């Protein structure tokens, strides 16, 4: 097949590589000329994705994968077009911002030719495929969905850094606007993906037809919103455990010892492109989902709450030197999307602290681009707040931060015996210890 992949980001490029690796001709489209040039040179434009560089080095010279900024070069004559363009959410209104996706959809529709399967993989509010993309593509292209082309929604269900493994591990969900569209989508994805055996599943691992685009849209939102709500519940338990002097981790381990409980771990922040965003996409169409809204608001408030706890121990933070350990949103991942570092720095600065940021994955210059002063281990500080669970921080102790008067561990990653003599406040562990 001839396949076009629109947007060669951290999900789109591995997808394009996966399709090409299965023997198909793939053209990737991206608005960023630098990304296009790097892909055409067989060089990964971003680090950290397992096996990506190796596969690019094989597929690009073989002529199986190339990139362009021109939709007219990629879309006409394609058997399938897969769209992985980012969808943003307005921080103030929590409404989706379709700007980039609208532009990409119009561009592909201008060059769409009959017989093409169009699949959206970007997570969407329920009803978007049918209510927004179908009429837009039909209007611009002059073609009729269900007759001249087929439109489906098939969400990505992978994590950056392990995309190729996740593509094999999890069922591929598809939902069409018609039975024929769904059939075409199942046929397409079965030809570009391979699946691991999963005896734990009720049905065979592979491509699962969800029956409609709406069911497929909701499935992706539901599985991610579940995680946000679960973490919100864990954070609520942790806040209460601190009040009553109980170790919430012992409680959670006890609860999860039977199969009907699966409580997640509390933490200072929920970051990344998915978990903080998709609940808001869900809320954009289900305005009555108060449980979802409450959990999202609680999780967003955690950096401020932990800074407040630090002030409760140290008193006035004005003039104190505070270091935030971890710019990344999670350990081992060089990505700051919706990271708790932003709210943590803001909360500390609002109390008059001098704030520095440390992260073993980022250079001083990279941290400076965010407007932060880099902290180096061995420099004095009054307060340390662990924001990311990097492996390096597990071995960290009070000797690495001379003069530290309090460490707030927002990820329960530090070890108590390394902080003897320094008050250590671990989220949900029952208070300072």
Residue pairs with C-beta under 8 A, 6 or more apart in sequence:
1 24
1 25
1 79
1 80
1 188
1 191
1 192
2 24
2 25
2 27
2 77
2 78
2 79
3 16
3 19
3 24
3 25
3 26
3 27
3 78
3 79
3 80
3 81
3 82
3 192
4 26
4 27
4 28
4 29
4 74
4 75
4 78
4 80
4 81
4 82
4 108
5 12
5 13
5 15
5 16
5 19
5 26
5 27
5 28
5 29
5 81
5 82
5 84
6 12
6 28
6 29
6 30
6 71
6 74
6 81
6 82
6 83
6 84
6 85
6 104
6 108
7 29
7 30
7 83
7 84
7 85
7 86
7 104
8 16
8 28
8 29
8 30
8 32
8 35
8 36
8 39
8 45
8 67
9 30
9 84
9 86
10 46
10 49
10 160
10 163
11 84
11 121
11 156
11 158
11 160
11 163
12 28
12 30
12 82
12 84
13 28
13 39
13 44
13 45
13 49
13 52
14 49
14 52
14 158
14 163
14 164
14 167
15 82
15 84
15 121
15 156
15 163
16 26
16 28
16 65
17 26
17 52
17 55
17 56
17 59
17 65
18 163
18 164
18 167
18 192
18 193
19 26
19 82
19 192
20 26
20 59
20 64
20 65
21 55
21 59
21 64
22 191
22 192
22 193
22 194
23 64
24 64
24 191
24 192
25 64
26 64
26 65
26 66
27 65
27 66
27 67
27 68
27 73
27 74
27 78
28 36
28 39
28 65
28 66
28 67
28 68
28 74
29 67
29 68
29 69
29 70
29 71
29 74
29 75
30 36
30 39
30 67
30 69
31 69
32 69
33 69
34 45
35 45
35 67
36 67
36 68
36 69
38 44
38 45
39 45
39 56
39 60
39 65
39 66
39 67
40 60
40 66
40 67
41 60
42 56
42 57
42 60
42 61
43 53
43 56
44 52
44 53
44 56
47 334
48 160
48 161
48 333
48 334
49 160
49 161
49 163
50 161
50 162
50 163
50 164
50 165
51 164
52 163
52 164
56 65
59 65
60 66
68 74
71 107
71 108
71 110
71 111
72 111
74 111
75 81
75 108
75 111
75 112
75 113
75 116
76 111
76 112
76 113
77 113
78 113
78 116
79 115
79 116
79 117
79 188
80 116
80 117
80 118
80 119
80 188
81 108
81 112
81 116
81 117
81 118
81 119
82 119
82 121
83 101
83 104
83 105
83 108
83 118
83 119
83 120
83 121
83 122
84 121
84 122
84 156
85 100
85 101
85 104
85 122
86 100
86 101
86 122
86 273
87 96
87 97
87 98
87 100
87 101
87 122
87 123
87 124
87 281
88 96
88 97
88 99
88 100
89 95
89 96
89 97
89 277
89 280
89 281
90 96
90 97
94 280
94 283
94 284
95 284
96 125
96 280
96 281
96 284
98 132
101 122
102 136
105 133
105 136
105 137
105 140
106 136
106 140
108 118
108 137
109 136
109 137
109 139
109 140
109 141
110 140
110 141
112 118
112 137
112 141
112 143
112 149
114 143
114 148
114 149
115 148
115 149
116 149
116 150
117 149
117 150
117 152
117 181
117 184
117 185
117 188
118 133
118 137
118 149
118 150
118 151
118 152
119 151
119 152
119 153
119 154
119 174
119 185
119 188
120 129
120 133
120 151
120 152
120 153
120 154
121 154
121 155
121 156
122 156
123 155
123 156
123 217
123 220
123 221
123 224
123 274
123 277
123 278
123 281
124 153
124 217
124 281
125 217
125 221
125 281
125 282
125 284
125 285
126 214
126 217
126 218
126 221
126 282
126 285
126 286
127 214
127 217
127 285
128 153
128 217
129 151
129 152
129 153
129 175
129 177
129 213
129 214
129 217
130 177
130 213
130 214
133 151
134 145
134 151
134 177
137 143
137 145
137 149
137 151
138 144
138 145
141 148
141 149
143 149
145 151
145 177
145 181
146 177
146 178
146 180
146 181
150 176
150 177
150 178
150 180
150 181
150 184
150 185
151 176
151 177
151 181
151 213
152 174
152 175
152 176
152 177
152 181
152 182
152 184
152 185
152 213
152 216
153 174
153 175
153 213
153 216
153 217
154 172
154 173
154 174
154 175
154 185
154 189
154 216
155 173
155 216
155 217
155 219
155 220
157 166
157 170
157 172
157 173
157 220
157 223
158 166
158 167
158 170
159 166
160 333
160 335
161 332
161 333
167 193
168 193
168 194
168 195
168 196
169 195
169 196
169 198
169 205
170 205
171 195
171 198
171 201
171 205
171 206
171 207
171 208
172 189
172 193
172 195
172 206
172 207
172 208
173 208
173 210
173 216
173 219
173 220
174 182
174 185
174 186
174 189
174 207
174 208
174 209
174 210
174 216
175 182
175 209
175 210
175 211
175 212
175 213
175 214
175 215
175 216
175 217
176 182
176 183
176 184
176 185
176 209
176 212
176 213
177 212
177 213
182 209
182 211
185 207
185 209
186 207
186 209
189 207
190 206
190 207
193 207
195 205
195 206
196 205
197 205
198 204
198 205
210 216
210 219
220 278
221 278
221 279
221 281
221 282
222 282
224 274
224 275
224 278
224 279
225 278
225 279
225 282
225 292
227 264
227 275
228 270
228 275
228 276
228 278
228 279
228 292
228 295
228 296
228 299
229 279
229 291
229 292
229 295
230 262
230 263
230 264
231 264
231 265
231 266
231 267
231 270
231 275
231 295
231 299
232 294
232 295
232 296
232 298
232 299
233 263
233 264
233 295
234 248
234 252
234 263
234 264
234 265
234 266
234 428
235 266
235 267
235 298
235 299
235 302
236 298
237 248
237 251
237 252
237 263
237 266
237 428
238 248
238 266
238 427
238 428
239 305
239 428
240 246
241 247
241 248
241 251
241 428
241 429
241 430
242 309
242 427
242 428
242 429
242 430
242 431
244 430
245 430
245 431
246 430
247 428
247 429
247 430
248 266
248 428
248 429
248 430
249 265
249 412
249 428
249 429
252 263
252 265
255 261
255 263
256 262
256 263
265 412
266 412
266 427
266 428
267 302
267 340
267 410
267 411
267 427
268 302
268 303
268 306
268 340
268 344
268 385
268 386
268 387
268 410
268 411
268 427
269 299
269 302
269 303
269 329
269 339
269 340
269 341
269 343
269 344
269 387
269 410
270 276
270 299
270 300
270 302
270 338
270 340
271 329
271 330
271 336
271 337
271 338
271 339
271 340
272 329
272 330
272 335
272 337
272 338
273 335
273 337
273 338
276 296
276 299
276 300
276 338
277 338
279 292
279 295
279 296
280 296
282 289
282 292
283 289
283 292
283 293
283 296
286 292
300 343
302 340
302 410
302 427
303 340
303 343
303 344
303 346
303 347
303 387
303 410
304 343
304 347
306 344
306 385
306 408
306 410
306 425
306 427
307 317
307 344
307 347
307 348
307 351
307 385
307 408
308 347
309 408
309 425
310 317
310 383
310 385
310 406
310 408
310 425
311 317
311 351
313 406
313 423
313 425
313 432
314 320
314 382
314 383
314 405
314 406
316 351
316 352
317 348
317 351
317 352
317 353
317 383
318 351
318 352
318 353
319 352
319 353
319 354
320 352
320 353
320 354
320 382
320 383
321 353
321 354
321 356
321 380
321 381
321 382
321 383
322 348
322 353
322 354
322 355
322 356
322 381
322 382
322 383
322 384
322 385
323 355
323 356
323 357
323 358
323 375
323 381
323 383
323 384
323 385
323 401
324 341
324 344
324 345
324 348
324 355
324 356
324 357
324 358
324 385
324 387
325 358
325 359
325 384
325 385
325 386
325 387
325 388
325 390
325 393
325 396
326 339
326 341
326 358
326 359
326 386
326 387
326 388
326 389
326 390
326 393
326 411
327 336
327 339
327 341
327 357
327 358
327 359
327 361
327 362
327 367
327 370
327 372
327 387
327 388
328 334
328 335
328 336
328 339
328 341
328 359
328 361
328 362
328 388
328 390
329 335
329 336
329 337
329 338
329 339
329 340
329 341
329 388
330 388
330 389
331 388
331 389
331 390
331 391
331 411
331 413
332 361
332 390
332 391
333 361
334 361
334 362
336 342
336 370
339 387
339 388
340 387
340 388
340 410
341 357
341 387
341 388
344 385
344 387
344 410
345 355
345 357
345 372
348 355
348 383
348 385
349 355
353 383
355 372
355 373
356 372
356 373
356 374
356 375
356 379
356 381
357 367
357 370
357 372
357 373
357 374
357 375
358 374
358 375
358 376
358 377
359 367
359 388
359 390
360 390
360 392
361 390
363 374
364 374
367 373
367 374
368 374
375 381
377 396
377 400
377 401
378 400
378 401
378 402
379 401
379 402
380 401
380 402
380 403
380 404
381 401
381 402
381 403
381 404
382 403
382 404
382 405
382 406
383 404
383 405
383 406
383 407
383 408
384 401
384 404
384 406
384 407
384 408
385 407
385 408
385 410
386 393
386 407
386 408
386 409
386 410
386 411
386 413
386 414
387 410
387 411
388 411
389 411
389 413
390 413
393 411
393 413
393 414
394 413
394 414
394 415
395 415
395 418
396 414
396 418
397 415
397 418
397 419
398 404
398 407
398 418
398 419
398 420
398 421
398 422
401 407
404 422
405 422
405 423
406 422
406 423
406 424
406 425
406 432
407 414
407 419
407 422
407 423
407 424
407 425
408 425
408 427
409 424
409 425
409 426
409 427
410 427
411 427
412 426
412 427
412 428
412 429
414 424
414 426
416 424
416 433
423 432
423 433
424 432
424 433
425 431
425 432
425 433
426 433
